[in-house]
Amino acid sequence: MTLVSAGRVGKPHGLDGSFWVDGPRHELPVGTVLRVGEDEHAVERRAGTDRRPLIRLAGVDDPRPLRGETLLVEGELGDDEWLAGDLVGCAVPGLGTVERVVEAPTCSVLELDDGRLVPLVSDAIESVDLEARVIRVREGFLP
């Protein structure tokens, strides 16, 4: 198993430590263990919907300092999913090298060594070959 993104800590809700999950990617039932930064917390409350879950984590009384942090859960990567750390350093022919992966509001974005940004979406990315350490961008997507 690998730690994969389950979403991000969103806006607090109420006074009991609950918060909305931004960009949810897993169901997050009660008892699910999530890593936030270096700490692990179990989901002790789950409400809302699958598209907009509302959760409370054990040991988190005030989620405001965590807002925007990635929630990680053990899971399997899908065929079109990659760990951000595996993409850093990959060559993007004709454009440069991936310096980091940034979580934007709607998708992840590859930041290249020259500062250009490439959204990590199928409209922009033709292929990702982790063995060769190469990410190909669709022709005509970037000037």
HELIX and SHEET records of a PDB file:
HELIX    1   1 ARG A   64  LEU A   66  5                                   3    
HELIX    2   2 ALA A   84  LEU A   87  1                                   4    
SHEET    1   A 7 THR A   2  HIS A  13  0                                        
SHEET    2   A 7 SER A  18  ASP A  22 -1                                        
SHEET    3   A 7 PRO A  53  LEU A  57 -1                                        
SHEET    4   A 7 ASP A  39  GLY A  48 -1                                        
SHEET    5   A 7 VAL A  33  VAL A  36 -1                                        
SHEET    6   A 7 THR A  70  GLY A  75 -1                                        
SHEET    7   A 7 THR A   2  HIS A  13 -1                                        
SHEET    1   B 4 ALA A  91  VAL A  92  0                                        
SHEET    2   B 4 GLY A  96  GLU A 103 -1                                        
SHEET    3   B 4 SER A 108  LEU A 112 -1                                        
SHEET    4   B 4 LEU A 117  PRO A 119 -1                                        
SHEET    1   C 2 ILE A 125  ASP A 129  0                                        
SHEET    2   C 2 VAL A 134  VAL A 137 -1                                        
END                                                                             
